[in-house]
Amino acid sequence: MSSIALPQSEPMTGLPPKVTVYEVGPRDGLQNERDTVPTQVKAQFIRRLLDAGLETVETTSFVHPRWVPQLADASELLADLDEVGRSPLRPVLVPNERGLDRAMEADVEAVAIFGSATEAFAQKNLGRSREESVEMFAPVVKRSQDAGMWVRAYVSMCFGDPWEGPVPVDRVADACAELMDLGCDQLSVGDTIGTGTPGHVEALLAALEQRGIGMDRIGVHFHDTYGQALSNTLTALRAGVSVVDASTGGLGGCPYAKSATGNLATEDLVWMLNGAGVETGLDLDKLVATSVWMAQQLGKPSASRVVKALSGA
């Protein structure tokens, strides 16, 4: 391990005092892995993340196994986790009502739906138009709310689409508003292929605020394809966002968009926030150790620069 365990902390103005890291490694991080990760390894991964101080951890997805084989063991994983996996802080992704049925059978208390800002990705990911996908999600959200569950709405391709190219900011804001109008508690704005830049982030957040979606209801989800994830995150924090999606070790991608590389690494985010004097409640040493361990399970090095620096990998 490096002798420099933490950055020098110099408080930065204009940032929230505390940031909630929404950990997506077990779901979004692992979903694109070709080799099957054993259920017991996934469960240990989640327990290690919780031990490192992470509170909100998205554990798995109830999508059909044909589409995401890696997460076919969702029910088994939640059974292994038992009480640890049943909390408003342990969301699972549900693509439709059948997925919601399975989530309810597992007694989960929080779910996430996954929409799109573009027609092309809606067809690729959901097999239907954007309008039809909203219609599909409406009963999912209503039933979830009636059951007292917390609901998150992901919107993908908010900063560019590999099939459609640039996506107008107003169109993205409209797509986000459509899902939030269903009654979702939180919106995650996704840069699925990592093409966003700070000015673009600033413009979209302003457009969302104009549509009545406050920064207190928004999380940001950046991929680091072009090395912009941290700068985009800093822009969002300065705009008032305080929830940031990240994946331990920088794991992740998208099975339907091959240009989507890894998520923002949790360790890289925590290093930046520690240096800026922002509280996260996370133990960086434990996160790094977990990433090193997970890299060994997957047989490939961690993509996180902080993990590489601190572990000597």
Secondary structure, 3 states (H helix, E strand, C coil): CCCCCCCCCCCCCCCCCECEEEECHHHHHCCCCCCCCCHHHHHHHHHHHHHCCCCEECCEECCCCCCCHHHCCHHHHHHHHHHHHCCCCCCEECCCHHHHHHHHHCCCCEEEEEEECCHHHHHHHHCCCHHHHHHHHHHHHHHHHHCCCEEEEEEECCCCECCCECCCHHHHHHHHHHHHCCCCCEEEEEECCCCCCHHHHHHHHHHHHHCCCCHHHEEEEEECCCCCHHHHHHHHHHCCCCEEEEEHHHCCCCCCCCCCCCECEHHHHHHHHHHCCCECCCCHHHHHHHHHHHHHHHCCCCCCHHHHHHHCC
